[in-house]
């Protein structure tokens, strides 16, 4: 695949969006997040198509699109592998927490801590991606 400047621009925009979408988790308070988690559990208990669609978008579609943009922009394979592993871990942690909440368990401080660490790792990934894009294309 020939790297493309258009894909590099797309990857840069997606990186900024990705970082921005994770910033709020760094400042989220545990009590507020626990309340939102309880609200999610009551809505998700019905399950069905909307929940499956949302999971497909956030745990599969969005990460694959982002990885594709990074690949098409010509970023190194080692970085793409690290990003792919990072997305897998994020999906695993998110789905594990969701399943526990749907079963009626409480949102724990350990869940909150891992969500914050994951958010920080996502921001770092996006910043490194932009730095690699700038180095590759400027």
N, C-alpha and C positions, 0 to 999 in steps of 0.2 A: 504494500500500500504506500502510495506517495503521500507524504505529509502535506497538509493543506493549511494555508494561512486562514482561510475561512473557518476551518475546524478549530484552529488555534484561538481565533476570536470567540467562537462559540464556547470553547472550553474555558476561556477566561471569564466570560459572562456567567457560565454555570458555576464556576468556582466561587465567584463573588456571591451569587445567590445561595450556594451551598453553605458558605461560611456564615452569611447573614441569617440563614434559617436556623443555625445552631447557636448563635450568640445568646438568644433569650434563655436557653437552658442553663447557662452559666450563672445567671442572676435569679433564676426561679427559686422561690422559697419552697421548702419541703411541704408545709401545710397546704399551700395553694396547689401544688402539684398533686398531693395526695387527694385533695378534693376533686380535681380534674380527673384523676385516675378512677375514682369511685364513680364519677359521672360516665366516663368511658365504659366502665364495666357494666353499668346498667343498660347503656345503649347497645353495647356489643353482645350482651347476653342473647339478644334476638338473632344475632349472626346474620346469615344470609348473604345475598349478592353484594350489597354495598360494602360490607366489611371485607369480603374477599377481594373486591375490586380495589379498595383502598390499600390493602396489604400488597396486592400485585404491583400497584403503582409505586408505593414508597419503599418496598423491600426488594423489588426486582426491576421494574421499568426504569425508574429514575437513576438508580446506581448503574445499570447497564448503559443507559444513554450517556451518562457522565463519563464512564470508562471508555465508551466508544469515541467520544469527542477527544479524550486525552490520547487515545491510540491514534486517531486520525490526525492529531496535531503533531505526532512524531515524538511523544515523550518516551523516555527509556523504559524498556521492558521490566526492569527491576522495580521502578516506581509503580507501573501498572499492576504488577503482582502484589506489591504492598497495599495499593489502594483496593484491589479486589479482595484481599484478605481482610482488610479493615471493614469493607462493606459486609462481608460474610459475618464477622464478629458482631457488628452493629445489628444486623438482621437477627442473628441468634439471640442476642440479649433482649432486643425489642419483642420478639415473638415469645420468648420465655416469660417475660414480664406480663405481656398481654394474656397469655394462657393462665397464669396465676391469678390475674385480676378477674378474668371471666369465671374462674372456678370459685370466686368469692373471697379470695385472700386479699389482705391489705397491701397497699403500696408501702414498702419498707424504706428505711433510711438507706439501706444497701442499694436498693433500686435507684434511689435519687443520686447517690454517690456515683454509681456506675453510669448513669445517664449523663452526669456532668463530665466525667472522664471521657466518655464517648463523644460528647459535644466538643470538648477541647481537642480531642484527636481529630475530629472532623474539620475543625477550623485550621489546625496545623496542616492537615492534608491539603486543604484548599489553598492555603498560603504557599506551601511548597509547590503545588501545581502551577500557580501563577508565576512563581519565581523561575521554575523550569521553562515555562512558556516564554517568559521574557528573555531568558538566556538563549533559548533555541531560536527565537524569531526576531531578536533585535541586535 
